[in-house]
Amino acid sequence: MIKQLLILSSILLLSFQVQSEESKPSLDCTKTVRPSFPAKVVRMNHLDSTQKVGDRLEAGQTAGTMSALPEVVSPLFESQFRKAEQLYSEKKFDEVIMILEPTLKVEKRNPFLWNLYARALYAAKRKKESFSAYQTLLSINDADETYNEDGSPNLVIIDVWFLEAYWKISSIYLDQGEYAKSIFYNRKMLDIVTFANKKYDPNNMIYNVTALSYLAEAYYFLNLKEPNNFYACETLKLDPNNQYVLQFLL
């Protein structure tokens, strides 16, 4: 009787495994298409463009090069900022936060101070405070953005000096389940890395893998199959052994 039960259990388990394999979504990477960026006009700030107004870019085509950063970023707190930069490189994030907090009460619209402050909060795993700091930063940098009556983007600003900020706030939105916003800010970073980087190589961009897989994840929760499949394929193109993205296939 015990043997019969064991055999029956094995048969049932095998049947379940076969059904599970059959029910997995298939992924055909020969027919995926990059979704268009959801904006009528995109303006790239601090980019020395090689394109004319109205030009259309394809993946891997150079849009331009980043303008040089200013030598002095803070009229009143340059030494504090440089000290905070050094401390950040040493992973002393709490000290960075302590140095920058008083400077932001004076230079309330300085994007460089806000960016380093937000980065330090993020690295210190103080995500809620980092999210607020990044929102302030983007309200400064992207103030000229406009939206249509239905809430869709009209003019989108992408500041290439602060691409990491788009990526960081995107990941926080993903954690919060704000998938459309996560996609928007992720693509503000990722599309410029793709289009504006003259060294772009779609077969050797390992630092894009996480961003790509997060886009597949966000589209998965929005139940949008075509963009989900595109970004899953892009992830696997760069990292064929990536297991994370396989959880989020439609």
C-alpha positions in Angstrom: 0.0 0.0 0.0 2.8 2.4 0.9 4.6 1.6 -2.4 1.3 2.3 -4.3 1.0 5.7 -2.6 4.6 6.6 -3.3 4.2 5.6 -7.0 0.9 7.6 -7.2 2.5 10.6 -5.6 5.4 10.4 -8.1 3.0 10.3 -11.0 1.1 13.2 -9.8 4.3 15.2 -9.2 5.5 14.4 -12.7 2.2 15.4 -14.2 2.3 18.8 -12.3 5.8 19.5 -13.5 4.9 18.7 -17.2 1.8 21.0 -16.9 3.9 23.7 -15.3 6.5 23.6 -18.1 3.6 23.7 -20.7 2.0 26.7 -19.0 5.2 28.8 -19.0 4.9 31.8 -21.4 6.9 31.4 -24.6 9.3 34.2 -25.6 9.8 34.9 -29.3 12.6 37.5 -29.5 12.5 37.6 -33.3 9.4 39.7 -33.4 9.7 42.1 -30.4 9.6 45.9 -31.0 10.9 48.7 -28.8 8.0 50.7 -27.5 8.0 54.3 -28.5 8.8 56.8 -25.8 5.6 58.4 -24.5 6.2 62.0 -25.4 5.6 64.4 -28.3 8.8 66.3 -27.8 12.0 65.3 -25.8 14.5 67.9 -24.9 17.9 66.8 -23.6 19.6 69.4 -21.3 23.3 69.6 -21.0 23.8 67.5 -24.1 26.0 68.8 -27.0 23.8 67.4 -29.7 25.0 66.0 -33.0 21.4 65.9 -34.4 19.1 68.5 -35.9 15.7 69.4 -34.4 13.2 66.8 -35.5 15.8 64.1 -36.3 14.7 60.6 -35.3 17.2 58.3 -33.6 17.6 54.6 -33.7 19.2 52.4 -31.0 22.9 52.8 -31.1 22.9 56.1 -33.0 24.7 58.9 -31.3 22.6 61.8 -30.1 25.5 63.8 -28.8 28.0 64.1 -25.9 27.4 65.3 -22.4 28.4 68.9 -21.7 31.3 69.4 -19.2 30.2 69.7 -15.6 30.9 73.1 -13.9 34.1 73.4 -12.0 32.3 75.0 -9.1 28.8 73.7 -8.3 28.0 75.7 -5.1 28.7 79.4 -4.6 28.7 79.1 -0.8 29.4 75.4 0.0 31.9 74.1 -2.6 34.3 72.8 0.1 31.5 71.0 1.9 30.2 69.5 -1.3 33.7 68.2 -2.3 34.1 66.8 1.2 30.7 65.1 0.9 31.7 63.6 -2.4 34.8 62.1 -0.9 32.9 60.7 2.0 30.3 59.2 -0.4 33.2 57.4 -2.2 34.2 56.0 1.2 30.7 54.8 1.8 30.2 57.1 4.8 26.7 57.9 3.8 25.5 59.2 7.2 28.3 61.8 7.3 27.4 62.9 3.8 23.8 63.5 4.9 24.9 65.5 7.9 27.2 67.7 5.9 24.6 68.4 3.2 21.5 69.0 5.2 22.4 72.5 6.4 23.6 73.5 2.9 20.2 72.7 1.4 18.5 75.1 3.8 20.4 77.9 2.1 20.9 76.8 -1.5 17.4 75.4 -1.8 17.5 75.1 -5.6 21.0 73.7 -6.1 20.6 70.4 -8.1 24.1 69.2 -7.3 23.6 69.4 -3.6 20.2 67.7 -3.8 21.5 64.9 -6.1 24.4 64.0 -3.7 22.0 64.2 -0.7 19.4 62.0 -2.4 22.1 59.5 -3.4 23.4 59.2 0.1 20.0 58.7 1.5 19.3 56.0 -1.0 22.6 54.3 -0.2 21.9 54.5 3.5 18.6 52.7 2.8 16.5 55.6 3.8 14.3 55.2 0.7 11.4 57.4 1.8 13.6 60.4 2.5 15.6 59.7 -0.7 12.4 59.6 -2.7 11.4 63.0 -1.4 14.9 64.4 -2.2 14.8 63.0 -5.7 11.4 64.5 -6.2 12.8 67.9 -5.3 15.7 67.5 -7.6 13.5 66.6 -10.5 11.2 69.5 -9.8 14.2 71.7 -10.3 15.8 70.0 -13.3 12.6 69.1 -15.2 10.5 72.1 -14.4 9.7 72.9 -18.0 8.0 69.5 -18.6 4.4 69.8 -19.9 1.6 67.3 -20.0 -1.6 66.8 -22.0 -5.1 67.0 -20.5 -5.2 63.2 -20.1 -2.0 63.3 -18.1 0.3 61.9 -20.9 3.6 63.6 -21.4 3.9 66.4 -24.0 7.3 68.0 -23.5 9.7 65.7 -21.6 13.0 67.1 -20.2 15.9 64.7 -19.8 18.9 66.2 -17.9 21.9 64.1 -18.9 23.9 65.4 -15.9 21.5 63.6 -13.6 20.6 60.3 -15.3 21.2 58.3 -12.2 18.4 60.3 -10.5 15.9 59.0 -13.0 17.1 55.4 -12.4 17.0 55.7 -8.6 13.5 57.2 -8.4 12.3 54.7 -11.0 13.4 51.8 -8.7 11.6 53.4 -5.7 8.4 53.8 -7.8 8.7 50.1 -8.7 9.0 49.1 -5.0 5.8 51.2 -4.4 3.9 49.5 -7.2 3.7 52.7 -9.3 4.6 50.8 -12.4 3.8 53.5 -15.1 5.9 56.1 -13.3 8.7 53.5 -12.8 8.7 52.9 -16.5 8.7 56.6 -17.4 11.7 57.4 -15.2 13.6 54.2 -16.0 13.3 55.0 -19.7 14.4 58.6 -19.3 17.6 57.1 -18.1 17.9 54.0 -20.2 16.9 55.5 -23.6 19.5 58.2 -23.3 22.2 55.7 -22.3 21.1 53.8 -25.5 20.7 56.8 -27.9 23.1 59.4 -26.6 26.1 57.3 -25.7 28.5 57.1 -28.6 30.1 54.0 -27.0 26.8 52.1 -27.0 27.1 48.4 -27.8 23.9 46.4 -27.5 25.9 43.2 -27.0 28.0 44.6 -24.2 26.0 46.8 -21.8 26.0 44.8 -18.6 25.2 47.9 -16.5 21.8 48.1 -18.3 20.7 44.6 -17.4 19.0 45.5 -14.1 17.2 48.5 -15.7 16.0 46.3 -18.5 14.7 43.6 -16.2 12.9 46.1 -14.1 11.2 47.4 -17.2 10.1 43.9 -18.1 8.8 43.5 -14.5 6.8 46.8 -14.5 5.2 46.0 -17.9 4.4 42.5 -16.5 2.3 44.0 -13.6 0.6 46.3 -16.1 -0.2 43.2 -18.2 1.3 44.7 -21.4 2.7 41.7 -23.3 4.6 43.3 -26.2 6.8 45.8 -24.2 7.2 43.1 -21.5 8.6 40.7 -24.1 10.8 43.3 -25.7 12.6 44.2 -22.4 12.8 40.6 -21.3 14.5 39.8 -24.6 16.8 42.7 -24.2 17.7 41.5 -20.7 18.5 38.0 -22.0 20.4 39.3 -24.9 22.9 40.9 -22.6 22.7 38.3 -19.8 21.5 34.9 -21.2 21.6 33.3 -17.7 19.5 36.0 -16.0 17.0 34.3 -13.8 15.3 37.4 -12.3 13.5 38.4 -15.5 12.1 34.9 -16.1 9.7 35.5 -13.2 8.1 38.3 -15.2 7.1 36.9 -18.6 3.7 37.4 -20.1 
